[in-house]
Amino acid sequence: MKRIFYIFFFLVVFVNPSTAQAVYRIEVLQAGKTPGFEEAYQGIVRGLETAGLSPAEVKIARTIVEVNPDAEPYTWENLRVLMKIKMSADLIIGRAPDLVITLGTPATKFARLKIAAAGIPLVFSCVAEPEVVGCLSKTHAGPGFTGVTMYADPAELMRLARQGLPNLKKIGVIHSDDDYASFYADEIKARAGELGLEVLDRQVNLYDKVAPAAEELVAQGIDAFFVPMDRYYRLKNDQNWKILMKLSSDRKVPCIASVAGNVRGALLYTSPDWETLGSLAADQATKILRGGVKPKDIPVANPRNQGVLVDAEAFRKLGIELPPKLLSRWPRHDNDRT
């Protein structure tokens, strides 16, 4: 009788699948540790639990590749980051996780092919241009991967800018030759054309100073600058961004920007909700792990609650009246910069 009891106990506790908890192993890979990425990571952790995966069911390992934001372009430092991402991808593949989440464009772009080829599902997040990391479009990813984009339609920002700049007709764009920067500059031109706006763009080398190109565009009669998502403006402690903002103020040529920076000066900025970018990735990961959905069958997500920061001080400095309608739709952010 006692022997039967032990056999029954063993079957119930150790064999019966209804009482055993499945443990999913997720690896997170990112290049650089920024406040935005940290918020996105916390969004992933909370999002998994909200989606029904308790902490006991999920084990997360996180790999952060160190990035020097002030590193000179086209140097060993940049090559080291690329190699480190690929090496980290190899190590992750060796640990055979159930799923990988990449944060940011570099981690996704340089790790995706290896991870997907190993048959490990991949979900990306915090990517500005899905096509740059291999997606078929802004809504369709591909075999073995899907993700969440922080793409912000430049047309929306231009429409809002017109509320404060009713005579806006000609926009100047200065961008580097980085893939995502060139891609987004093309987006600005295409969307501006749909709105009847003319775009004059100048492509510069990452080594180049912004002032000559900016002065040339001002001389050609632009009504505003549009700053695309481009690391060119973040190099050397935001040097080119600061120069452009001073020139914008001195020449009384306003500026709008596709992403909030550390330096004031632009009238409007788009502002990603980093935590939402992480929680949406967690939702996709849950569908793959628990629901058995193939990544390629999950559309690329794009949060619709990305806001626009309005810098009232920049309006005042340029002597431009801030439309009440603009303030009523988006809160003023004089001191908040992501």
N, C-alpha and C positions, 0 to 999 in steps of 0.2 A: 504493500500500500504506500509506504514512504517513497519507494522507488518511483512509483507512478506519479506521485505528487511532484517530485523533482523534475521528471521528464516534462510534465505539464507546465511547470514554472519556467523551464528553459525555453519551451516553445513559445510561450506567451511573451516573455520579456525580450528574448534575443532573436526570435525568428519572425514573430508577427509584425508585418510592416506597419500596421496601424499604430504601434507603440514606438517604433524606431524613428528618430529624427534624421532626415537627410541633411547633410552638411554640404553647402555649396561653397566652393573656393573661388574667390574673385580677386584678380590682380588689377591694381590701378597704376597706370604709368603716366607720368607727366614730366615735361621739361621746364624747369623753373618753379620757384615757390613764390607765388604772388598772392595778395589778399583775395583776388577774384577766384583763383584756383582753390584756395582754402575754403571759401564759401561754397564753391561747387562740390568739393569733397564732402563737406558736412551735409550738403543737400543729398548726396548719394547715400550716405549712411542713414539719414533720417528717411529718405525716400524708400529705401529697401524695407525698412520696418513698417512704414505706412502702407506699402504694397502687400504686406503680410508675411514678410520674411523676418523672423525674429533674430536677434543677435546670436541666439544659440544655433540657428540654422545657417548662418553665413560667417565665413572667415575671410577677412579682407587683408591683403598684403599690398603695401603701397611702395612704389619706387619713384623717387624724385631725382631726376637728372639735374645737377647743378648747372645753372646758366648765369653767365656774367652779362647783365644787360648793357654794360658800358664797353663790352669787347668790340674791338675794331672789326669791321666787316671783312670778309674774304681772308681770314687769318686762321691759324692753327686752332685757335679757341673755338671758332665756329665748326670746324671740321671735327674737333674733339666731341662737341655736343652731338653731332650727327652720329659719330661712331659709338658714343656712349648709349644713345637711344637704341641703336641696332644691337649692341651687346646686351643691353637690358632686355630687349625683346627675346633674344636667344635664351637668356637665363629664365625668363618667365615661361617660355615654351617648355623648357626642361622641367619646370615644376608642374606642368600639365594641369593648369587651373581649369575650372569649368567655364570661365568667361573672363575677358579682359576689358577694362574700361580705360580709354586714353583721354587725357585732358589736354586740349590745345592742338593747334595745327601741326607743329613740328613732331610731337610724340605720335600723332595719328599718321601723318604722312610717311614717316620713316620706319614705323613699326607695323603698319597695317598688313602689308603684303606677306611678311614672314608669319605673323600670327594667323592670318586667314589661311595661308597655305598649310599650316600645321593642323587645321581643322578646329581651331579654337574660336568660338564666337567672339566678335569684337563690337563694342559699343563706344562711340566717341562722343565727346561733349566739348563745349567751348571752342568750336571751330567756326570761323567767320564765313568761309566760303566752302561749302561742301564739295564742289567740283574740284577744288585744289587738292583734296585728300583722296580723290578717286571716285566720288559719287557720280552717278549718271546725270543727276540734276539736283536741284535744291530740295527735292522731296523723295528722290529715289537713290538709295545707296547701291549695294551690289552684293555678290555672293560672299557670305561669311561675315558681313558687317552692316551696321546701321548706326544711327547716332542722333545727336542733338546739335543744331546749329544756332549760333548767335547772330546770324545774318540779319541785318537791318536794311530794309528797302530805302535806298537813298532818295527815292521820289518822295517819300513821306516827309523826310527832313526838309527837302526843297519846298514842298507845299507849305509847311509850317513857316519856313523862312520868309516866304512871300507875304505872310501876314504882317511881318514887321518891315519887310523890304518890298513894297508893292511895285517898285520899278526894276526889280531884279530881272535881268535879261541875259547877262553874260557871266559865267562862272569860271574861275581859274582853279585848276587842280595840279598840284605838284606831287609826284609819287616816284618811288624808287623802282628798280627792276625786279624786286622780289615777286615771286609768283602771285601771292595773294594780293599784293598791292596793285600790281598791273591788272589783275582780274577785277578788282573792285573799282579801279579807275574806269575800266571799260563799262562796268555796270552804271557808274555815275553818268557817263556820256550817253548811254542808251536810254536811261530813264529820264535824263534831262531833255533829250530830244522829244520824248513823248509829251513833255510838258511845254514844249515850245521854247526851251532854253538852249542857249549856245554854250558849249564848253571848250575852253582853251586849256590843253593839258601839256605839261612838261615832264618828261621822264628824266630823272637824275640818277647818278651813281650814288651808292651809299656813302662814298667819301665826300661828295659835293656839298657845298654850303647852299642853303636854301635862298639866300638873299638875291643872288643874280637872277634866278628863275622867277622869283616873286616880283622883283622890280620890272622885269620884262613884261609880265602879265598885267601889272598895274598900268604900265605905259600903253598897253593895248586896250585899256578901257574896261577891265573886268569890274563887275559890280560887287563881287564877293569871292572869297576863297572857300573851297570845300576841301577839308583835310580828310583823306581816306584812311582806313586802317592800314598802318604801315610802320614797321619798326624803325624806319628812317627817322621818324620824329622822336623816338625814345632814346636813341643813341646818345652817349656822352651827357647823361643827366638832362635829357630833353632839350638839347642845345638848339636844334633846328626848329623845334616847336616854339621855344622862347623867342628866337629871332623872328619867326613869322608873326607871332602875336604882337611883338613890338612894332614891326613894320605895318601890320594891320591897323594898329592904333595911330601910328604917325601919319599914315597915308589916308586914314579914315575909310579904309576898305574893310568891311566886316567879314567875319569868318564863321563858318559853321563846320562842325566836326562829326565824324562818324562814330567816335567813341570818346568817352570822357578821359581826360588826362590829368596830370598833376599840376598843370599850369593853367591859370585862367586866361581869358581873352576872347574865346569864341562866344557867339551869341547863343548857340544851341549845340547840344551834344546828345547822341543816343546813349542810353545807359542800360547795359544788360543786367538782368536779374540773375546773378551767378548761382544762387541757391536753387532757383527754379531750373536752371540748366543742368544742375546735378540731379535733382529729383526726377526730372524727365528721363535722364539716362538710367536711373534706378528702375523706373517703371518699365523701360524697354528691356533691361536685364532680367527683370522678374518674368516678363512674358516669355523670354527665351529659356530661362532656367526651369520655371515651374510649368509654363504652358506648352513648352516644346515648339514654340513658334520659331521659324527660321529667320535669322536676321534680315535677309533680303526681302522678306515679306512684310517687314515693319517699316513704314514710311519714316523718312528723316523728320524729326520733330523740330518745330520752331516756336518758342514761346511767344504768345501774342501780347504779353503784358510788359514788353520792353518799353521803358519810358523815355521821355526826352527831358534833359536837364535844361532849364532856362536860366541863363546868367544875367540877371537884371542889371548888375553892375557894368557888364560889358555893353549893354544897350545904352546905359547912361553915359559912359565914357565916349561913345561914338555919337552921342547926341541924337539917338534914334528912340522914338517913342515906343514903349513896350505895349503892344495891343492888349487890352483887357481880356480879350477872348483867349489869347495865348496863355495868360496867367491863370485863367479860370479852368483850363483843361489840364495843365501840368503845374505842379507846385514849384515854387521858386527854390533854387538850390544855390545859394550864394557861397556856402562853405563846404558843401558836400561834393567830393570828387572821388570816384572809384578808381 
